[in-house]
């Protein structure tokens, strides 16, 4: 009855066998395969969940010109639009309904003998000016057939 006999077994930390069956200091080892598996799953998840956005921009190549500056001085009409929507043409305050008439008078004074107009309208609008006021200045320039319109800005400090 050897299989029924009881013998005293020194039990260690685990009850899987005696301490004599195992080496006293097992070699530590790191199993890298589960670590690599987890990293591959994370990589696949990131690749699938990444959104590839396309920027909606126009690819514009600006034209170049090689020319000499014009000797003719372009005459300018300054239209200032204040924060509260008031207008000043060349430093003189003008009402909104008189803006087209004032520009027409200036155009008639500057028109060349051959009938061409060489004027530049410079709109200096306050950053908080109403949009309607700026549009009124543009409409007045359009009504007087002035197509050379520029907007002034200042550089950030």
KOLGU-311619 format. One line per 8 residues: number of its first residue (from 0); their letters; for each residue x negated, y, z negated of C-alpha. Coordinates in Angstrom, 2 decimals. Each point is the difference from the previous one (the first is absolute). Example, Ala and Ser with C-alpha at 12.3 -4.5 7.8 and 13.67 -1.06 7.14 Angstrom:
# KOLGU-311619
0) as) -12.30:-4.50:-7.80  -1.37:3.44:0.66
END
This chain:
# KOLGU-311619
0) xxxxxxxx) 0.00:0.00:0.00  -2.57:2.45:1.00  2.47:2.32:1.48  1.93:0.14:-3.22  -2.90:0.57:-2.21  -0.37:3.39:-1.45  -3.27:1.65:-0.03  -0.78:3.33:-1.32
8) xxxxxxxx) -0.75:2.38:2.79  -1.57:3.33:-0.58  2.22:2.43:1.75  -1.32:3.29:1.14  1.87:2.91:1.28  1.91:-2.04:2.56  1.69:-3.30:-0.56  -0.99:-1.42:3.36
16) xxxxxxxx) -2.92:-1.96:-1.24  -2.86:-0.10:-2.39  -2.71:2.56:-0.20  -2.47:-2.64:1.04  1.67:-0.33:3.38  -0.74:3.62:0.98  -3.26:1.87:0.22  -0.61:2.33:-2.89
24) xxxxxxxx) -0.40:3.13:2.19  1.91:-0.11:3.27  -1.34:2.10:2.87  2.07:3.16:0.53  1.18:0.45:3.55  2.19:2.50:1.76  2.37:-1.33:2.57  0.12:2.61:2.79
32) xxxxxxxx) 2.54:-1.69:2.23  3.11:1.24:-1.90  -1.53:3.47:-0.14  -0.54:0.01:3.78  3.54:-1.29:0.54  1.46:2.84:-2.07  -2.09:2.59:1.87  1.15:-1.35:3.36
40) xxxxxxxx) 3.64:0.19:-1.09  -0.49:3.61:-1.13  -1.74:0.84:3.28  2.82:-1.53:2.04  2.57:1.88:-2.08  -1.81:3.32:0.57  -0.31:-0.64:3.73  3.71:-0.75:0.34
48) xxxxxxxx) 1.23:2.84:-2.18  -2.22:2.70:1.53  1.89:2.32:2.29  -1.79:1.20:3.04  1.14:3.55:0.61  -0.44:1.78:3.25  -0.38:3.70:-0.29  2.38:1.90:2.21
56) xxxxxxxx) -2.42:2.52:1.39  -0.69:1.27:3.43  -3.48:-0.46:1.36  -0.71:3.40:1.47  -3.16:0.98:1.76  -0.13:3.74:0.18  -1.10:1.54:3.28  -3.24:1.88:0.27
64) xxxxxxxx) -0.69:3.15:1.90  -3.13:1.77:0.96  0.77:3.57:0.70  -1.01:3.47:-0.91  2.09:1.98:-2.42  2.38:2.34:1.63  -1.11:3.61:0.08  3.61:1.14:-0.20
72) xxxxxxxx) 1.06:0.62:-3.54  3.30:-1.65:-0.77  2.29:2.43:-1.69  1.74:-1.38:-3.04  3.37:0.61:-1.56  0.01:-0.82:-3.69  3.29:-1.23:-1.42  -0.09:-0.40:-3.77
80) xxxxxxxx) 2.71:-2.02:-1.75  0.25:0.61:-3.72  1.01:-2.44:-2.70  3.55:1.35:-0.06  0.42:-0.11:3.81  -0.73:3.62:0.92  -1.95:0.87:3.16  -2.76:2.46:0.83
88) xxxxxxxx) -1.21:0.51:3.58  -3.49:1.51:0.15  0.42:1.25:-3.56  3.44:1.60:0.47  2.97:-1.57:-1.79  2.68:-1.15:2.43  3.43:-1.52:-0.57  0.70:-3.49:1.36
96) xxxxxxxx) 2.52:1.21:2.57  -2.46:2.64:1.32  -2.93:-2.41:0.36  0.61:-0.85:3.67  0.50:3.65:0.94  -3.22:1.03:-1.75  -1.99:-2.72:1.79  1.55:1.00:3.34
104) xxxxxxxx) -1.11:3.59:-0.55  -3.56:-1.11:-0.78  -0.07:-2.25:3.06  1.07:2.83:2.30  -2.80:2.21:-1.33  -2.67:-2.63:0.66  1.21:-1.58:3.27  -2.70:0.14:2.67
112) xxxxxxxx) 0.55:1.65:3.33  0.42:-3.34:1.82  2.76:-1.04:-2.40  -1.90:-2.61:-2.04  0.11:0.03:-3.77  -3.23:-0.67:-1.89  1.25:0.07:-3.59  -0.50:-2.35:-2.90
120) xxxxxxxx) 2.59:-0.18:-2.75  -1.57:-0.77:-3.35  2.53:-1.13:-2.62  -1.22:0.43:-3.57  2.60:-1.78:-2.10  -0.12:-0.35:-3.75  -0.32:-3.60:-1.16  3.38:0.27:-1.74
128) xxxxxxxx) 1.75:1.91:2.78  3.32:-1.49:1.10  -0.19:-2.19:3.06  2.81:1.96:1.61  -2.03:3.22:-0.19  -2.95:-1.60:1.83  2.38:-1.42:2.60  1.50:3.47:0.50
136) xxxxxxxx) -3.48:1.37:0.72  -0.60:-2.80:2.53  3.36:0.65:1.65  -0.78:3.71:0.29  -3.31:-0.85:1.72  1.82:-2.38:2.34  2.65:2.61:0.81  -2.70:2.43:1.10
144) xxxxxxxx) -1.77:-2.67:2.13  -3.06:-0.20:-2.23  -1.39:-3.51:0.08  -3.38:0.56:-1.64  1.02:-0.46:-3.64  -2.40:-0.92:-2.80  0.48:-0.51:-3.72  -2.44:1.31:-2.57
152) xxxxx) -1.27:-2.06:-2.89  -2.66:0.30:-2.61  -2.62:-2.48:-1.12  0.35:-1.60:-3.42  -2.42:1.34:-2.54
END
